[in-house]
Amino acid sequence: MQICYEDDNTVIYGVTDFDVEQTLECGQCFHFKKLGEKEYGLTAFHKLLHIRQDGDTVIFYNTTKEDFENIWKDYFDLDRDYAEIKNYLLSYDDRLKEAICTMNGVRILKQEFFETLISFIISQNKQIPHIKKIVAELSEKYGDYLGEIAGERFFAFPTKEQLMEVTQEQLRECKTGFRAPYIMDAVNKVNAGIISEADLRAADCENCEKMLTQIKGVGNKVANCCMLFGLEKREAFPVDVWIKRIMEYIYFEGKPTQKEVILKFAKEHFGSYGGYAQQYLFYYGKTYMF
């Protein structure tokens, strides 16, 4: 791919293995708004981005070389060779072929740890539109205003310090429901250093999961989502109701199978590529199979 800096925009020509719509809409993040066909506004790392894709050309509007190099290239994982990842998975397991070929533009975002943790606590027993709405409301009420794109206002996700000032009742007013005390416990533990991003990144998946599940309401699904999307542990394999159905259908002859059995199988079967396999399977299965 060729990266050019034109008229205050960063433009990538000849991009491969990347589809902005598939990447944002696959259920790994919730803080964005669709503005048009393959055109989005989103926030991350206290920055606002207007992005649009036309075929193999991707435009990052009003984006300096510095911001692209330091934030967005890494955020979208653009330096990683996804063709190599897909070829490996397909050579290893041809049952993934339909999922990978259909969702071949998905990349795993490198998101902020704290926002990812809180977002996936919110996600429990919620559909994606509702999760997005709660994340947007929390951001508008307690985060910083970042700007406007196409008449849409955007706010940064609240920092751990900003959320420390929010009461449980105020969280419930944002429709967090039974998750409010879980969010508060996470905020308190992160601010107190009981949950340390540095320690989590340094730990292997097993110990990282143990640390994360110290937080009230965080089970292995939320912990694995946080590890995969917020801590760059690409072997993590979140198992929710959707991936459970998909894995049962493809790998367990359609028979009901406990989540623990599926998780153990996935870790042994996919190894360090578990997170990539999970994303292809999840998005394809939810979109086309069920």
C-alpha positions as CSV (number, residue, x, y, z in Angstrom):
1,M,0.0,0.0,0.0
2,Q,1.0,3.6,-0.6
3,I,0.5,6.3,2.0
4,C,0.2,9.9,0.9
5,Y,-0.4,13.1,2.8
6,E,-2.7,15.4,0.7
7,D,-4.5,18.6,1.6
8,D,-4.5,17.9,5.4
9,N,-5.7,14.3,4.7
10,T,-3.9,11.0,4.9
11,V,-4.8,8.8,2.0
12,I,-3.9,5.1,1.6
13,Y,-3.9,3.7,-1.9
14,G,-3.8,0.0,-2.7
15,V,-4.9,-1.2,0.7
16,T,-5.5,-4.9,1.0
17,D,-7.2,-7.2,3.6
18,F,-9.0,-4.2,5.1
19,D,-12.6,-3.2,5.0
20,V,-13.5,-0.3,7.3
21,E,-17.2,-1.4,7.5
22,Q,-16.4,-5.0,8.4
23,T,-13.8,-3.9,10.9
24,L,-16.0,-1.4,12.8
25,E,-19.3,-3.3,12.5
26,C,-18.0,-6.8,13.6
27,G,-18.8,-6.3,17.3
28,Q,-15.3,-5.4,18.6
29,C,-15.9,-1.7,19.3
30,F,-18.9,0.5,20.0
31,H,-17.8,4.1,19.8
32,F,-18.5,5.2,16.2
33,K,-21.2,6.5,14.0
34,K,-21.9,5.5,10.4
35,L,-22.1,8.6,8.2
36,G,-22.4,7.0,4.7
37,E,-21.4,4.1,2.6
38,K,-18.1,2.9,4.2
39,E,-17.8,6.3,5.9
40,Y,-17.6,6.7,9.7
41,G,-16.8,9.1,12.5
42,L,-15.2,7.6,15.5
43,T,-13.1,8.4,18.6
44,A,-10.2,6.7,20.2
45,F,-7.2,7.8,22.3
46,H,-8.9,11.2,22.8
47,K,-8.9,11.9,19.1
48,L,-11.7,12.2,16.5
49,L,-11.4,10.5,13.2
50,H,-13.4,10.9,10.0
51,I,-12.7,7.9,7.7
52,R,-14.0,6.8,4.3
53,Q,-13.1,3.9,2.1
54,D,-13.6,3.6,-1.7
55,G,-12.4,0.3,-2.9
56,D,-8.7,0.0,-2.1
57,T,-8.4,3.7,-1.2
58,V,-8.9,4.8,2.4
59,I,-9.1,8.5,3.3
60,F,-8.4,9.7,6.9
61,Y,-9.8,13.3,6.8
62,N,-8.1,16.1,8.6
63,T,-5.4,13.7,9.8
64,T,-1.8,14.7,10.1
65,K,1.1,12.5,9.4
66,E,1.9,12.5,13.1
67,D,-1.6,11.4,14.1
68,F,-1.7,8.7,11.4
69,E,1.7,7.3,12.3
70,N,1.2,7.5,16.1
71,I,-2.4,6.6,16.5
72,W,-4.5,5.4,13.5
73,K,-2.0,3.1,11.7
74,D,-1.6,1.2,14.9
75,Y,-5.3,1.4,15.9
76,F,-6.4,-0.3,12.6
77,D,-3.4,-2.7,12.8
78,L,-2.4,-1.7,9.3
79,D,1.2,-2.9,9.6
80,R,0.2,-6.5,10.2
81,D,0.1,-9.0,7.3
82,Y,-3.4,-10.3,7.4
83,A,-2.9,-12.3,4.2
84,E,-0.3,-14.4,6.0
85,I,-2.7,-14.9,8.9
86,K,-5.6,-16.0,6.7
87,N,-3.4,-18.2,4.6
88,Y,-2.1,-19.9,7.8
89,L,-5.6,-20.4,9.2
90,L,-6.9,-21.8,5.8
91,S,-4.0,-24.2,5.4
92,Y,-4.6,-25.4,9.0
93,D,-8.4,-25.6,9.0
94,D,-10.4,-25.4,5.8
95,R,-13.6,-25.2,7.8
96,L,-12.8,-21.5,8.2
97,K,-12.8,-20.9,4.5
98,E,-16.3,-19.5,4.0
99,A,-16.0,-17.3,7.1
100,I,-12.6,-15.9,6.1
101,C,-13.4,-15.4,2.5
102,T,-16.7,-13.6,3.3
103,M,-15.3,-11.4,6.1
104,N,-11.8,-11.0,4.6
105,G,-11.6,-7.3,5.4
106,V,-11.8,-7.6,9.2
107,R,-8.8,-6.4,11.2
108,I,-8.6,-6.6,15.0
109,L,-8.4,-3.0,16.4
110,K,-5.9,-2.0,19.0
111,Q,-8.2,-0.2,21.4
112,E,-7.7,1.6,24.7
113,F,-7.7,-0.8,27.6
114,F,-10.0,1.1,30.0
115,E,-12.6,1.9,27.3
116,T,-12.6,-1.7,26.2
117,L,-13.0,-3.0,29.7
118,I,-16.0,-0.7,30.5
119,S,-17.6,-1.2,27.1
120,F,-17.6,-5.0,27.4
121,I,-18.9,-4.9,30.9
122,I,-21.8,-2.9,29.4
123,S,-22.1,-5.4,26.6
124,Q,-23.4,-8.2,28.8
125,N,-26.9,-9.3,27.7
126,K,-27.1,-6.3,25.3
127,Q,-27.5,-6.0,21.6
128,I,-24.9,-3.9,19.7
129,P,-27.1,-0.9,19.0
130,H,-28.0,-0.6,22.7
131,I,-24.3,-1.0,23.8
132,K,-23.4,1.8,21.3
133,K,-26.2,4.0,22.7
134,I,-25.0,3.6,26.3
135,V,-21.3,4.2,25.4
136,A,-22.4,7.4,23.5
137,E,-24.4,8.6,26.4
138,L,-21.7,8.1,28.9
139,S,-19.3,9.9,26.6
140,E,-21.6,12.8,26.0
141,K,-22.3,13.2,29.7
142,Y,-18.9,12.6,31.2
143,G,-16.3,12.7,28.4
144,D,-14.7,15.6,26.6
145,Y,-16.2,17.2,23.4
146,L,-13.9,16.5,20.4
147,G,-15.8,18.0,17.5
148,E,-18.4,17.6,14.8
149,I,-18.5,15.7,11.6
150,A,-21.4,16.0,9.1
151,G,-23.6,17.5,11.8
152,E,-22.8,14.8,14.3
153,R,-21.2,15.7,17.6
154,F,-18.5,13.4,19.0
155,F,-17.2,13.0,22.6
156,A,-14.3,11.1,24.0
157,F,-15.0,8.1,26.2
158,P,-14.6,9.2,29.8
159,T,-11.2,8.7,31.4
160,K,-10.9,6.6,34.6
161,E,-10.6,9.8,36.5
162,Q,-13.8,11.3,35.0
163,L,-15.7,8.1,35.7
164,M,-14.4,8.1,39.3
165,E,-16.7,11.1,39.9
166,V,-19.8,9.4,38.5
167,T,-22.2,7.8,41.0
168,Q,-24.0,4.5,40.6
169,E,-27.3,6.3,40.2
170,Q,-25.9,8.4,37.4
171,L,-24.6,5.3,35.7
172,R,-28.1,3.8,35.9
173,E,-29.5,6.9,34.4
174,C,-27.5,6.0,31.3
175,K,-29.4,2.7,31.2
176,T,-26.5,0.5,32.4
177,G,-28.9,-1.4,34.7
178,F,-27.5,-4.2,36.8
179,R,-24.0,-3.4,35.2
180,A,-23.7,-0.2,37.2
181,P,-22.1,-1.7,40.2
182,Y,-19.8,-3.7,38.0
183,I,-18.7,-0.5,36.2
184,M,-18.1,1.2,39.5
185,D,-16.0,-1.7,40.8
186,A,-13.9,-1.7,37.6
187,V,-13.4,2.1,37.8
188,N,-12.4,1.8,41.5
189,K,-10.0,-1.1,41.0
190,V,-8.3,0.6,38.0
191,N,-7.9,3.9,39.8
192,A,-6.6,2.2,42.9
193,G,-4.0,0.2,40.8
194,I,-5.5,-3.1,41.8
195,I,-6.1,-3.7,38.1
196,S,-3.0,-2.5,36.3
197,E,-2.8,-2.3,32.6
198,A,1.0,-2.8,32.7
199,D,0.6,-5.9,34.9
200,L,-2.1,-7.3,32.6
201,R,0.0,-6.8,29.5
202,A,3.0,-8.5,31.1
203,A,0.9,-11.5,32.2
204,D,0.1,-14.6,30.1
205,C,-3.5,-15.1,29.1
206,E,-4.3,-17.5,32.0
207,N,-3.0,-15.1,34.7
208,C,-4.4,-12.0,32.9
209,E,-7.9,-13.6,32.9
210,K,-7.5,-14.3,36.7
211,M,-6.6,-10.7,37.3
212,L,-9.5,-9.3,35.2
213,T,-12.1,-11.6,36.8
214,Q,-11.3,-10.0,40.2
215,I,-13.6,-7.3,39.0
216,K,-17.2,-7.8,40.0
217,G,-19.3,-9.1,37.1
218,V,-16.4,-9.9,34.8
219,G,-16.4,-13.5,33.7
220,N,-14.2,-15.3,31.2
221,K,-16.1,-13.9,28.2
222,V,-15.6,-10.2,29.1
223,A,-12.1,-10.9,30.2
224,N,-11.2,-12.5,26.9
225,C,-12.8,-9.6,25.0
226,C,-10.7,-7.2,27.0
227,M,-7.6,-9.3,26.4
228,L,-8.2,-9.5,22.7
229,F,-9.3,-6.0,21.9
230,G,-7.7,-3.9,24.6
231,L,-4.5,-5.8,25.5
232,E,-3.4,-7.2,22.2
233,K,-3.5,-10.8,23.4
234,R,-4.4,-12.3,20.0
235,E,-4.7,-15.9,21.3
236,A,-7.7,-14.8,23.5
237,F,-11.0,-16.4,22.3
238,P,-14.2,-14.9,23.7
239,V,-17.1,-17.3,23.9
240,D,-20.6,-15.7,24.0
241,V,-23.9,-17.1,22.9
242,W,-23.2,-16.4,19.2
243,I,-19.7,-18.0,19.1
244,K,-21.1,-20.9,21.1
245,R,-23.7,-21.6,18.4
246,I,-21.2,-21.1,15.6
247,M,-18.6,-23.4,17.2
248,E,-21.2,-26.1,18.0
249,Y,-22.4,-26.0,14.4
250,I,-19.0,-26.2,12.7
251,Y,-16.9,-28.2,15.2
252,F,-19.2,-30.2,17.5
253,E,-21.7,-31.6,14.9
254,G,-24.4,-29.2,16.0
255,K,-24.5,-30.7,19.5
256,P,-25.0,-28.5,22.6
257,T,-21.6,-28.0,24.1
258,Q,-20.5,-26.2,27.3
259,K,-18.7,-22.9,26.9
260,E,-15.7,-24.2,28.9
261,V,-15.3,-27.1,26.5
262,I,-15.5,-24.8,23.5
263,L,-12.9,-22.4,25.0
264,K,-10.5,-25.3,25.8
265,F,-10.9,-26.7,22.2
266,A,-10.3,-23.2,20.7
267,K,-7.2,-22.6,22.7
268,E,-5.7,-26.0,21.7
269,H,-6.9,-25.9,18.1
270,F,-6.2,-22.3,17.1
271,G,-3.4,-21.4,19.6
272,S,-1.9,-18.0,19.0
273,Y,-4.3,-17.3,16.1
274,G,-7.4,-17.8,18.3
275,G,-8.5,-14.2,18.2
276,Y,-8.4,-13.9,14.5
277,A,-10.3,-17.2,14.0
278,Q,-12.9,-16.0,16.6
279,Q,-13.5,-12.7,14.7
280,Y,-14.0,-14.3,11.3
281,L,-16.3,-16.9,12.8
282,F,-18.2,-14.5,15.0
283,Y,-19.0,-11.9,12.4
284,Y,-19.7,-14.4,9.6
285,G,-21.9,-16.6,11.8
286,K,-23.9,-13.8,13.3
287,T,-24.4,-12.2,9.9
288,Y,-25.1,-15.2,7.7
289,M,-25.7,-18.3,9.7
290,F,-28.2,-17.5,12.5
